[in-house]
Amino acid sequence: MRVKVRDGDSLWLYSQLFKVPIQLIQDSNPRLSNYLNIGDDVEIPGYIKESYMIKTGETMFQLARKLNIAEEALMLVNPEIKEILLPGQKVYLPKRVNHLIIDGNQKYDFNQLEKDVRTLRSIYPFLKVNTIGKSVLERPLYEIELGRGKRTLHFNASFHANEWITTPVLMKSLNEYILALTNGKKICDEHMMPLYHRTHLSIVPMVNPDGVNLVLHGPPNQLKKELITLNKGSTDFSGWKANVRGVDLNNQYPAKWEIEKERKEPKSPAPRDYPGEHPLTEPEAKAMAQLAEERRFSLLLAYHTQGREFYWGYDDLEPGESKRLAEEYEKISGYKAIQYIDSHAGYRDWFIYEYRRPGFTFELGYGVNPLPLDQFPRIYKEMLAVFVRTLQMETDSIH
């Protein structure tokens, strides 16, 4: 919600009027200095403007009492109103957003992600939305940043196309977090603002947007013949994991990639498991590698499906603290902690190999991919606890 600065206004005043932490208002207006100029636009996070028609006899004072806000806040949103209100006159009410925007219990494609990212950014402008690259079909790869801390915690989802349920799980967790920040609420009995000050989040909610849309909607016309051929003549793409060039994005990283290249069954583009002709040939994989190099994450969590387990070691290169963190995750999630699996060339593998920092791959839910939506409520509850615990963690790498 946007308001215009009046003579004598300050961000502290807005924080008091709208009951929003001043740090969130500051971070929503990074271009403003401490001194505000009359007429400047200021974003107030966690609010939207809602039009309202005045009824006979209503006053601004009555409306303010009804909304449980200061009359001055109401006047700030309606600076043009100077006189007595008239029946039928339109005013704007500052409406606090106190509900979740993300509906994760649905087929969640790239279009829904893009819509939700725009909506969240408009209501919570302290979120920074970056385009870190583009997919094969030129869809933007979004990263969402927030937080004031020096330690950068990274989450990603939907590396694999038919594991798209991981995206709404991650997006709804983010929504829960920012809703708690603006409303002063707890999650898992923990206040969120101290965690906002301690952490910096990097979230890539959909690494493989082309693949997700392929699974949910079938092939685009320009690639229909080629993709059906790669899919062995089938028009059922529910088992597709790769990007639209038939390369498995989570087999693309230079952490013993040669082993996967040698032993993987597909030797050419396929619905799953083909690691490409070389590491980092795909634009999605390149973008994620560059992001890790730029951000130097303190800790990484990758969301996949399925198995209700998670992996925390790689080739005896993980730091010693990873074991303790894994024990905490196992306790909070109910998922089984597994140190090593016979797998290489994944994003988490490469992150541990390259940076020697904690990395975890969570296999959400249980069953056959793509997991049915009736598992969403349970998965979300489990992973929200993991999300919050990650924000709370104190480790050598995270300091």
N, C-alpha and C positions, 0 to 999 in steps of 0.2 A: 504494500500500500504506500502510495506516495503522498507526501504533504509538502507545502511550501513554507519556507522559513519566514517568520515574522521578526520584527524588531525585538531583540532581547532573548530570542529562542536559543536553546542549546541542546546538544544530544542528551545531556543529563536530564533536561526537562522532558524530552520525548520518552526517555526511559521510564521516568516516574509516571507520566500521563498514561502510557500504554502498558506499563508493567512488563517490560521486555529488558533483559540484561543489556546494559549500555555497550558491552563488547560486541554483541551481535549487531547492534545498530551501527557501530563503527565499522565492522567488517562488511556490512551491507552497503556502505558508502565510502569505499577506499579512496576515492578521489577528493573527498572533502577534508579540509584542514580542521583543526580544532575551532577556528573562528568561522562562523557561518555568516554568509552574506544574505541579506534580505532578498527573498525571491528564489533562493536556491531550492532545488528539489531534494528531498530526503526520503529514502526508502525506510519504511518501518516493517521489519520482518514479522511474519506470523499473523498478518492481518490482510483482509481484503475489504474493498469498499462495496457496500450493498445499497442500492437505491431504495428509497422509502417515500411513500406519499403521506403527507401530513394530514391527520384527522382533525376535525373541529375541536378547537380548544387546546390542542397540544402545544407545548413549549419545549424549547431546547433543554431546559432544566428537567422536565418530566421525562424526555427521551433519555437523557443521561442517566437518570435514576433507574429507568427501566433496563438499560444496558449495563448498569453497574460500572460506569466509567465517569471520569470527570467531565463536567460540562465544557471545560476548556479543550479537552480532546475532541469533542464533537464540533466545537467551533473551528478547531484547527483543520478538520476535514472539510468544513463548509465555510471557507473564508469569505465567500461572497454574500453570506447572509448577515444582514445588519439590523433588520427590523423584525417586527412581529411576524410569526409564521402564519401562513394562510392555508385553509383547507385545500387539499389537492396539490400543494406545493411539493416539489421533489427535493429531497435532501439525501445526503449520503451518510450511512452509518458505518463506523469502523467495526468490522466484525472479526473477532479473534477466531482463527482457525484452530479448532480443538478436536479435529478428527483426522484420521489417516486419509491421504489422497490415493495411495497405491492400493489397487485391488489385485492382489497376487493370485487369487484363486480363479484364474482364467488363462486361456491360451495367450501367451505373452510374446508377441512378435516385435520386430524392430519398430514398427509404426507406433505401437503402444508405448514402448520404451521412450521414443522420441517425444511423444505427447506428454508422458509423465515427467520427463526431464525438464521440459519447458514449463510445466505447471509448477513443479517444485522450485525451480529457479525464480519464477515470478513471485511466489509467496515467501520464499526464503532466500533473498538475494545475497546472503553471506555465503551461499554455495558458489563456488567457481567451477564453471563447466568448460572444459578444454576439448578440442578435437585433436587427438594424438596421432591420427592417421586416417586412412580410408581403406575400406575393404576392396576386394576385387571388383565389385559392382559399384564402387564409389560411394558407399554408405559411410558416414562419419563414425569413427570409433571414439566414443565419449569417455572422458575421465571426469569424475566429480571430485573436487577437493574441498576440504573444510577443516577448520581447527587451527589453533594458535601455537601448538607445540612444535618442538624441534624434531621429535621422533616421527617418522613417516611410516604409517601402517597401511599396507596395501591389500585390497580385496579384489578378486576378479571372478567372473562367472561366464558361463556359456562359451568356453573354448570349444566344446563339442556341440554340434548343432542339435542333436536329439536330447541334450541335457539342458534344454532351455528353461526348465523349471527353476534352475539355480538363479536366473536373473530376477524374477519377481521375489524370491526369497531374500536376495541381497538388497533389492530396491525397497522392499517393505521394511527391512531392518534399518536402512538409512532413514526412511520416513519416520519411523518410531523414534529414532534418536533426535532428529531435528525438531520433531513435535514436542518432545520432552524438554529440549533446550529452550524453546520459546514460551512454553507454558509452565516451566518450573516444576516439572513432574519427575518422578523416579522411574527407572527401569530396573527390574531385578533388585529392587530396594536400594538403588544407587542413584545419587544426584548426578546429572550429566554435565553441568557447567564446569566443574573442576576437571573433568576428562577432556572437555573441549580445549581448555587451556594447556593441558599436558600433551595432547596428541595432534597430529596432522594426518588426516585420512586421504588416501588416494584410492578411488573406487572405479574400476572399469566393469560396468555391469553386463556388457555383451561384447565379447571379443570376436565373435563369429556371426555378425548380423545376417549375412547372406545365407549362411547355412541354416540358421534358425528359421528364416522365412521360407527356405526350401522345404524344411521338415513340415512346417505348419500350413503352407499354401501351395506346395508343388513348384516346379521349375518356372522361371520367367520365360517368356516366349522366345527371347533371343538365344537362350541356351537349352531350350526344351529337348531338342533332338540329342544334343551332346550329353546332357545329364541323364536322360533315360538310358542311353547306351552305356554310360558308366555305371548305372544302377542295374545292369544286366537285363535291360528291357522292361523293368518294372516302373510303374507310375506311383508306387508306394514308397515314399521317401522317409518313412518314420524311423528307419534304422540308420539314416545318414548321420555321420559324425564329422566329416571333413568340411573344408570350405568348398566353394563352388568350383574350384579347380581340381577337387578330388585329393587335396593334401590335408593330412591330419595335423592341425595346427599345434597340438600338444606333443608332436614328435619332430619338431622343427628346430630344436635348440642344440647348440654345440656343447653338449655334455654327453660324451660317448655316443654321439649320433651315429657313428659308423656301425656300431653294434646293432642298432635298430634297423639301419639300412640293409644290413646283411641278412638279418633273420626275419624281418617282416615279410609276410606272405605276399602282399601286393607289391609288384615291382613297377607299377605304373599307376596313374591316378585311379582312385577307387573311392567308394563310399566311406571307408574307414581304414586307418592304420598305415596308409602310405606316407612315409616321412619326407617325400620330395627327393629331387635329384641332389640337392645340397642343403645344408642348414640355412635357415632364414631366407628362403626364396619367396615366401608369401608376405604380402603387405601387412596382414594382420599380425603375423609373428614378428616382423621387423619392428612394427610400432610398439609392441609390448616389450621387446628387448631394449629399444631406445628409451622407453619410459623408465625401466629399471635402472638403466645407466644414468639417466638424468636425476631421478629422485633418490637413488641409493636407499631403498627401503630398509627400515630397521627390522621388519618382519613381514612375511607374505602369507596370505591365505588364498588358496584357489578352491573354488566350489565346483565339484563335479557330481555325478551320480553313477552308480548306486552301490550299496553295501553296508551302510551305517558303520563305517570305519574311516580312519584317516592315517596318512603316511607322514612321517616326520623326519626320517633320516635319508641321506643319500651318500653311498660310497664311503661311509665313515668320515665325511667332510663337514657334517653338521656341527655347530658349536655345542659345547657341553650343556648349556642351559636348555637346549631343545628337549632333552629328556624330561626335565622338570615341567616345562610348559606343556608337553604332551600329556603328562600325568594330570595336570589341571584340566586340560581340554577333555580328557577321557572322563573325568569325574563330572564335569559340568554338562556334557552332552549325552553321555551314555553310549558314545561311539567307541569302538575298539581301536586302541592305538597300535599301529604297526610301524616298526622302525624301518625295515628294508623290504622292498619288493624288487623283483627282477625286471626292472624297467629303467630306461634312460631317455634322454633327449626331451623330457618334458620341461615346461616353464619353471616349475618349482625345483626340479632337478638342477637345471642350469643356474637358478638363483643361488642355491646352496653351493654348487660347484664354483661359481664365479665370485661370490661375496662372503661365503662362510657364515651366513646369518640364518636365523630360524625361518624355515618354510614348511607349510603344512598343506596337504591336499585332502580335503574333506569329500568323501563319497556319500552324498546325501541320500537318505531314503533306502528303500530296498525293493527289488523286483526287476522288471525288464524295462529298459529305456525305450521310448520316453515314459517316465513314471506317470501314473495317473494322477489327476488333480486332487483326488480324494486324499492323497498323502500330504498335500500342501500344508494343512494346519499343523500337523505334527512336526513336519520338517522345519517349518517356520519357527515354531516354539523352541525347538532344539538349537537352531542356528542363531536365533536372537540372543540366547544365553551365551553362545560362543562369541558373537559380535561384541557384547558388552564386556565379557571377560577379557577379550583382546584389548579393549580400550583401557582396562584396569591394570594390565600386566606391567610389572616392573622387571626389566631384564637388563643385562649388560649391554646387549645390542640395541635396546630401545632407548637407552639414555642418550 
